[in-house]
Amino acid sequence: MLILGIESSCDETGIALYDSAEGLLAHALHSQVAMHAEYGGVVPELASRDHIRRVVPLLREAVGRAGRRLDEVDAVAYTRGPGLAGALLVGCAFAEALALALDKPTIPVHHLEGHLLSPLLSRDPPSFPFVALLVSGGHTQLMRVTGVGEYELLGETLDDAAGEAFDKSAKLLGLPYPGGALLSQLAEQGTPGIYELPRPMQHSGDLNFSFSGLKTAVLTLVREQDQPLTETFKADAARAFQEAIVEVLVKKSLKALKQTGLKQLVVAGGVGANKQLRATLDDEARRKRFRVYYPELEFCTDNGAMIALAGCLRLQAGSPSKPAGEFAVQPRWPLMDISGNGA
């Protein structure tokens, strides 16, 4: 079964071909980071227009790399939501039109399910069941994953997610867009222990998160400086911020493993690429004898491969595809809405 995957939820355009027998055949990706940097953040209208420009060349690139023909595709999977409405509509309309022309069915995919299942693209994938720490953009969630579409929410962010806190704190430190990744790089140059920041909800007794207070603590730290921010201060503050957020994510993940009795932890989403988070979890895994899995770094960001994979796994799990030509997007779409019942 050959699945074409199309991702266009925000500022990356991704196309991929996934074969149920051979695995990922090829994927092509374009990031709009350079375009949006001039504005200090994603401009939805510009994002939508750029998806229109990129989707056909990327399709040709992916199909060429895979050495397959479009008429060999068995179904077209695409991101239905959540995301920017205009950006989602570009991918959805293109996928539905292409599938209609090929006389193939379509598979609407939940963007977060794509991230959640992305570690299965690895050479050493996890098996079900496992605990998943999903840290992607505006989402920080802990879930028990029993199978494809079988998700139990264990805890989630009550306000700012981890990725949002990274981006907002980076802006407070005067870092350009995309700030979160730059803050992580800067933190590697900082000295541990110079500043002490709070660990929000670390001892809350549940598995929920709250990072707005941590962002406010960074703001207070910046305002306490009576001179322009030095590079040393920025690095030390970034280090303190990252240590705080990693400690909370790790402690809650360990609590989730203990609560469920499972021995496998999957980390997915953009923050899952954070080096300190990975190193700390790897140390804990060795000490406490559980296994931790991450997507390959190229699949931590939004990409078509995870959408093609999710579409394929959905079909294999018995979720129905639908005839091409009828489409709608869901910019706001809770992941739990699809649990146990197909997209």
N, C-alpha and C positions, 0 to 999 in steps of 0.2 A: 504494500500500500504506500503510495507516494503522495505526500502532503506538501502543499505550498503554503508557507506562513508569511503573513504581512503584518507588520507592527508600525503604528503611526500615532500612538497615544499622546505624545508630547513633542520632544525636540530631537528624536532620532527616527530615521526611516530605515526599517529593516525588512529584508526579504530573505527567505531561506527555503531549502528543499530538504525534507526529512523522509527517509525511507524506513518503514517498520522493520525491515529485515537487515538493512545495511547501516542504519543510523543516520546521522547528519551528513548529507552529501555536500552541501555548500551553503554559505550565507554571505550576504553583502549588507553593509551598514553605512549610513551617512549620519554624522552628528552635526547639529546646527549650532554648537557651542560658540564658534567664532562669530557667527552672524548675530547671535543674541548678546554677546559680550558688550557690544557697543551701547546696549540699552540697560545693562546691569541685571538682566533677567529675561525669561522667555516672553516674547510678544506673541500672543496666540494667533493673530492674523498673519504675521510673517511666518510662523511655524506651519500653518496650513498651506500657504502658498508654496513654501519650500518642499513640503511633502509632494505636492503636485508635480514639481519639477523633477524630483528625484526618483519617483517610484518606478517609472518605466525603465530608465537606465539601470537601476539596481536589479530589476527583474531580469533584464537581459544578462547582466553580469552573473547573477546567481545561477541562472539556467545554464549559461555557458560553462561556468566552473563545474557544475554537477555533471555535465555531459549528457543531459537529458533533454527531451522535447516537452513543450508545454502540453501537448496532447496526451502525454503519458501521466499527467497529474490526475490523481483519483479524487481529490477534494481540495478546496481552498479555505484555509483557516485565516482568520483576521481578528484583530483586537476590537472588540465591541465596546469596551469600557473597562474601568473608569479612565478618565483623561480629559483633554481639551476637546470640546464638542466639535469644533471645526477640523481639528487634526484627525479625530476619529472618523469623521465623515469622509475624509479623503481616502483613507485606507479601506473603509467599508464600501464606499461606492466603487472603488477600483476593483476590489475583490469580487463583489457581486456581479459587476459587468464582465469581468474576465471569466468568472465561473459560468455565467450565462452563455458567453460566446463559446466556451469549451463544452457546454452541456454537462457540467459537473456540479455537485452539491457544494454548499458552503458550511463552515463550522465557525460560528461566533465564539470567541474565546475571551475569558476574563483575564485582563492584564496581570493581575496579581497571582492568578493561578499559573500563568506562564512563569513568573519569577519563582513561585513556590516549587514548581516541578523542574526548574532549570538544572539543579544538581544532577538530575538523571541523565543529562547529556555527557557527564564526565565518564572517564574510562573506568572509574571505580565508583559506581553509583550506590546510593543507599537503597535499602529494601523497605517496604512497608511493614509495620507502622513506624513512624518516627515523630519526634517533636520538631517543629519548624519555627525558627526565628526569622520573621519576614521584616526586613528593614529597607523599605523602598520608598523614596520620596516622602510623601505625606503619610506614610503608613508604618507603624511599628506594632507588630502583633506576634503573639505566641500561639501556636496551634498544634493540636494533635492531628496528625495526618494518617488515616487508616488505609486510604486508597485514593484513587483518582475520584475527585468529587466528594470524598468523605472527610470533611474537615470539622473539627470541634475547636471553637475559639476558647482559649485558655486565659488570655489577657490581651489588652490593647492600650494604645496611648489615649489619654483623656484630653490632651490638648496638642501641643507641638510634638510631632514625631521626631525621631532621632535625626533623620535627614534634614528636616526643617530647622532643627536646633543648630546643626552644623552650618547650614547656609546663613542663618540669621546672625549667629555668633561671628562668623567670618566677616560679615558686613560690618559688624560693630568694631572689629579689629582693623577695618580699612582694607580688607582683601577684595580684589576684583572678582567678578563672576567668571566661572562657577566657584563660589567661595568654599563650599564644603570640602572639595578635593584639595584645594590649596591649603586649607586649615590643617588637614591631615598631614600634608607634606611638611608644613611649618612646625607642627608638633614634634616631629622627629628631631628637630634642632633644639627644642626646648629642654630646660633642666627640670627633672622631676622634683616636686616638693616645694617649689618656690611660692606657689599660690595654692590655696585650698578652696575648692569649690564644692557646693552641696551635691549629694547623691539623691536626687528626688525619688521618693517612694521606694527606696531600697528596702526599707523595713515595714512596708505597708501591710504585709500579711497576705497580699494577693499577687496576681501576676500582671497587674496593670502598670502603665508607665505614665510619666508626666515630665516633660522636659522644658516647659516654658519658664519654670523657676530657675533652671540652670542658665538659660539664656539671659534672664534678668540679672543673675549673679555676675555674668560676664559684663553686662552693661554697667553695673555698679563698680566693678573692678576698673573698667576703662575710665569712668568718671572720676575715680579717685586719683588718677594720674594728673599731676599739675603741670605737665609739659607735653609736647607732641609725643605720640607713641613711638618708642624706639623699636628697632627690629628685635632686640633682646626681649623686651617686654612682650611683644606680639608672640614670639616663639614660646616663651614660658607660659603665657596665658593660654595659648593654643594647647600646649601640653597638659595643663591643668584641666582644661575643658574636656579634652579627649579622654584623659584618664577617668574623669567622673562618669562620662557617658558609657565608656567601655565597662567600667565596674558594674554599673546598673544593669546593662544588657547581659553581662555574664552571670551575675547573681540571679537574675530572674530566669535565665535559661536553665541554670542548674536546679533551681527550685521546680521548674516545669518538668524536668527529667525525673526528679525525685517524686513529684506528685503523680506522674503517670506511670512510673516504674519502667520507662523505656530507656534504652541504652544507645540510641542514635539521635543526634541533633543535626538538623539541616539549617544552614544559614544562607539566606537568599536576599537579593536586592542590592542596590548601590552601596549602602554602608557595609555590606558583607565583604567588600573589597578592602576595607580598612585593615592595615597591617597589624596595628596593635590589638584590634579585636580578634583577629585570626591567631596571633601569637598567644594571647591570653587564653583563648578557648582551647588551643592545642595543648597548652601546659595543663589546664584543668582536665582535659580528656585523658592525658597520660596519668595524672594523679588519681583520678576517680574512675578510671577504666570504662569510659564510654567512647564512642566514635563520633567525630564531627565531620560533616561534609560541606563543601562549598562549591558553587559553580566555578568554572574556569573564569579568570578575570574578565575575559572578553564577553562573558554572558552575565556579568553582574549588572551592567547597564541594560537599558531597553534594547531588544534585538528580535529579529524575526525567527531565529532558531527556537527560542522558547515557545513562541506561538505555534510554530509548526509541530513541535513536540507535543504541546498540550492538546492540539487538535487531533493528532494521531492517537494519543492515549485516551482521549474522550471517545473516539470512534471504537477503539478496541475494548473500552469498558462498557460499550453498549449505548452510549449517549447518541441520540439521533442527529444526523446532519439535516439540512433543510434545502429545498430547491432554491436555486439562485434567483435573484430578482427582487426579493422582498428584504428590505433592510431597515434597521434602526440602530442608533448608538445609545449607550447609557453612560454619560459622563460621570454620574454618581451611581455606583453599583457595588453594594457591600458583597464581599466575597462569600459570606455565609448564605447569601441568597441562592447560590448555585450548589450548595453542599447537598449531595445525595440525589440531585435531580437534574443534572445536565444544565447547559447554559441556556 
